[in-house]
Amino acid sequence: MGTYNLPRNVKGEGRILFIFTGKSMIYTVVAGGIGLLFYFILSLFGLNMVGLIITASFALIGFIIGTLKVPNIEKFDFTRKTGGENLDDVIRRAIKFKTKGKKIYIYKEEEKNGK
């Protein structure tokens, strides 16, 4: 008898701590680090709990940016154009577009009647 390879589902094997991908972990840690700055400032005033809530909120926002994709909703023009793309890529492109001297222009050919 010969040996046969069985197909495996390897989709989730690149995850850290089950919910984090590498990119989402980096975004969560960086955003949580920014939140820690607020925690240290607020702890000087005795507002430790408020600082922890702000730190957790920043970490959650970082996780969301690193993980989610923009939904494709036909009703809204923005989501129709960016539907299915990673949220961090959309934010990065918007920042590049807003910076001085770095504009992105897309030319669309208009459809001609009957052709």
NORFEN-V688489 format. One record per backbone hydrogen bond with DSSP energy under -0.5 kcal/mol. CO is the residue of the C=O (numbers start at 1). NH is the residue of the N-H. If there is no record, write none. Layout:
CO&NH + CO&NH
This chain:
8&10 + 10&13 + 11&14 + 12&15 + 16&20 + 17&19 + 20&16 + 21&25 + 22&26 + 23&27 + 24&28 + 25&29 + 26&30 + 27&31 + 28&32 + 29&33 + 30&34 + 31&35 + 32&36 + 33&37 + 34&38 + 35&39 + 36&40 + 37&41 + 38&42 + 39&43 + 40&44 + 41&44 + 41&45 + 42&45 + 42&47 + 43&46 + 46&48 + 47&51 + 48&52 + 49&53 + 50&54 + 51&55 + 52&56 + 53&57 + 54&58 + 55&59 + 56&60 + 57&61 + 58&62 + 59&63 + 60&64 + 61&65 + 62&66 + 63&67 + 64&68 + 65&88 + 68&87 + 70&84 + 71&73 + 72&74 + 73&76 + 76&80 + 77&81 + 78&82 + 79&83 + 82&85 + 85&70 + 86&90 + 87&91 + 88&92 + 89&93 + 90&94 + 91&95 + 92&96 + 93&97 + 94&98 + 95&99 + 99&102 + 101&103 + 103&105 + 105&107 + 106&108 + 112&115
